């Protein structure tokens, strides 16, 4: 079965956002070009790592003599995007991700693949639901190419979104729930 690829070369918008309250948030990477919008679910840790690695790549590129790709040191104010997510229709939940650099277009390249279920005991009896399941389990992936300024703004917003969650316990470092926290630190 061919892989369905959602590819965005010069997207109008690339953001990470959340739905839900701290402690029960779902993170989404959302990309829009014109009227096409794709939203994929990610883990909080995937979001944080994505922002960190994008900044690392951009920081390394700045050190190249003459900064030939015009990588900004900080976030260009005109690229700051604090708007909420657009209507979310989840394409897939992200499993493996990769991050790269395309020097020919001066863009960060993000690839995301869905979590795969290689369960050999999966339902294979051919009932009426299997057709719909086959369509839902169709292999797909997301490829997004993000210009350097937009990538810097994306990383900043993502760090802010990740940091807006539950506060950490000063003793054990685990998140504190709104309804209380039982510290796991011995003697606390």
TILO-441267 format. One line per 8 residues: for each residue x, y, z of C-alpha. Coordinates in Angstrom, 1 decimal. Each point is the difference from the previous one (the first is absolute). Layout:
REM residues N
X/Y/Z; ...
REM end
This chain:
REM residues 188
0.0/0.0/0.0; 1.5/3.4/-1.0; 0.8/2.5/2.7; -2.2/3.1/0.1; 2.4/2.9/0.3; -1.2/3.4/1.4; 2.7/2.3/-1.3; 0.3/3.7/0.6
2.9/1.8/-1.7; -0.7/3.7/0.8; -2.9/-0.2/2.6; -2.0/3.0/1.1; 0.1/-1.2/3.6; 1.8/-2.6/2.1; -0.7/-0.1/3.7; -0.2/-2.3/3.0
-3.1/0.5/2.1; -2.0/-1.8/2.6; -3.6/-0.9/0.7; -1.0/-0.7/3.6; 1.0/1.2/3.5; 3.5/-0.4/1.5; 0.4/-3.6/1.0; -2.4/-1.2/-2.7
1.3/1.9/-3.0; 0.4/-1.5/-3.5; 2.8/1.5/-2.0; -0.4/0.5/-3.8; 2.3/1.0/-2.7; -2.2/1.9/-2.5; 1.0/1.1/-3.5; -2.0/2.1/-2.4
0.5/1.0/-3.6; -3.0/1.8/-1.5; -3.0/-2.0/1.0; 1.8/-3.2/0.7; 0.5/-0.6/3.7; 1.7/-3.1/1.5; 0.1/-0.6/3.7; 2.0/-2.9/1.6
0.1/-0.9/3.7; 3.4/0.0/1.8; 1.2/-0.6/3.5; 1.0/2.9/2.1; 3.6/-1.3/0.1; 0.0/-0.3/-3.8; -1.1/3.6/-0.3; 2.7/1.2/2.4
2.8/-2.0/-1.7; -1.1/1.2/-3.4; 0.3/3.7/1.1; 3.4/-0.7/1.6; 1.4/-1.7/-3.0; -1.3/2.6/-2.4; 1.7/2.7/2.0; 3.2/-2.1/0.1
0.1/-0.3/-3.8; -0.7/3.8/-0.4; 2.7/0.9/2.6; 2.5/-2.1/-1.9; -0.9/1.6/-3.3; 0.6/3.5/1.4; 3.6/-1.0/0.7; 0.7/-0.5/-3.7
2.1/2.9/-1.2; -2.2/2.8/-1.4; -3.2/-1.8/1.1; -0.8/-0.8/-3.6; -3.5/-1.2/0.8; -1.0/3.2/1.9; -0.9/-2.0/3.1; -1.4/2.4/2.6
1.5/0.0/3.5; -3.4/0.4/1.6; -3.6/-0.2/-1.0; -1.0/2.6/-2.6; -2.9/1.9/1.5; -2.0/-0.1/-3.2; 0.0/-3.8/0.1; -1.3/-0.4/3.6
-3.2/-2.1/-0.1; -1.9/-0.1/3.2; -3.4/-0.9/-1.6; -1.8/-3.2/1.1; 0.0/-3.1/-2.1; -2.5/0.0/-2.9; -2.7/-2.8/0.0; 1.9/-3.2/0.9
-0.7/-3.2/-1.9; 2.8/-2.4/1.1; 1.7/-1.7/-3.0; 2.1/-2.3/2.2; 1.8/-0.4/3.3; 3.8/0.6/-0.6; 2.4/-2.8/0.6; 3.4/0.6/-1.6
1.2/3.4/-1.1; 3.0/1.3/-1.8; 1.5/3.4/-0.4; 2.3/1.3/-2.7; 1.3/2.9/-1.9; -0.4/0.8/-3.7; 2.7/2.4/-1.1; -1.4/0.4/-3.5
-3.1/1.7/1.4; 1.3/1.1/3.4; -2.8/-1.9/1.8; -0.2/-2.2/3.0; -1.7/-3.3/-1.0; -2.3/-1.8/2.5; -1.1/-3.6/-0.8; -2.6/-1.7/2.2
-1.2/-3.5/-0.2; -3.0/-1.6/1.8; 0.4/-2.5/2.9; 0.0/-3.4/-1.7; -1.9/-3.0/1.4; 1.9/-3.1/-1.1; -2.3/-2.2/2.0; -0.1/-3.4/-1.8
-3.3/-0.8/1.8; -1.8/2.9/-1.7; -3.5/-0.6/-1.2; 0.2/-1.7/-3.4; -3.4/-1.7/-0.3; -1.2/2.3/-2.7; -3.1/1.3/1.7; -1.8/3.2/-1.1
2.1/2.2/2.3; 3.3/-1.2/-1.6; -0.6/2.2/-3.0; -0.3/3.1/2.1; 2.9/-1.1/2.2; 2.2/-0.5/-3.1; -0.7/3.6/-1.1; 0.7/1.3/3.6
3.2/-2.0/0.2; 1.2/1.1/-3.5; 3.7/0.8/0.4; 0.6/3.7/-0.1; 2.6/2.6/0.9; 0.5/3.8/0.4; 2.8/1.9/-1.6; 0.3/3.7/0.8
2.7/2.4/-1.3; 0.3/3.1/2.1; 2.0/3.1/-0.8; 2.6/1.0/2.6; -2.0/3.0/1.4; -3.2/-2.0/0.3; 2.0/-2.9/1.5; 1.4/2.3/2.7
-3.6/1.3/0.8; -1.3/-3.6/0.0; 2.6/-1.0/2.6; -0.7/2.9/2.2; -3.8/-0.6/0.0; 0.5/-3.7/0.6; 2.2/0.7/3.1; -2.6/2.4/1.3
-2.8/-2.5/-0.5; 1.9/-2.8/1.6; 0.9/2.2/3.0; -3.6/1.1/0.5; -0.9/-3.4/1.6; -0.3/-1.0/3.6; 2.6/1.5/2.4; 2.7/-2.4/1.3
0.3/-1.1/3.6; 2.9/1.8/1.6; 1.0/-3.2/1.8; -0.3/-2.8/-2.5; -0.3/1.8/-3.3; -3.2/-1.8/-1.1; -3.0/2.0/-1.2; -2.5/1.2/2.6
-3.6/-0.8/-0.8; -2.7/2.6/0.6; -1.6/-2.4/2.6; 3.2/-0.5/2.0; 3.3/-1.9/-0.2; 1.5/-2.9/2.0; 3.7/0.6/-0.1; 2.0/-3.2/-0.8
3.1/1.3/1.7; 0.8/-2.1/3.1; -0.7/1.9/3.2; -2.0/2.7/-1.7
REM end
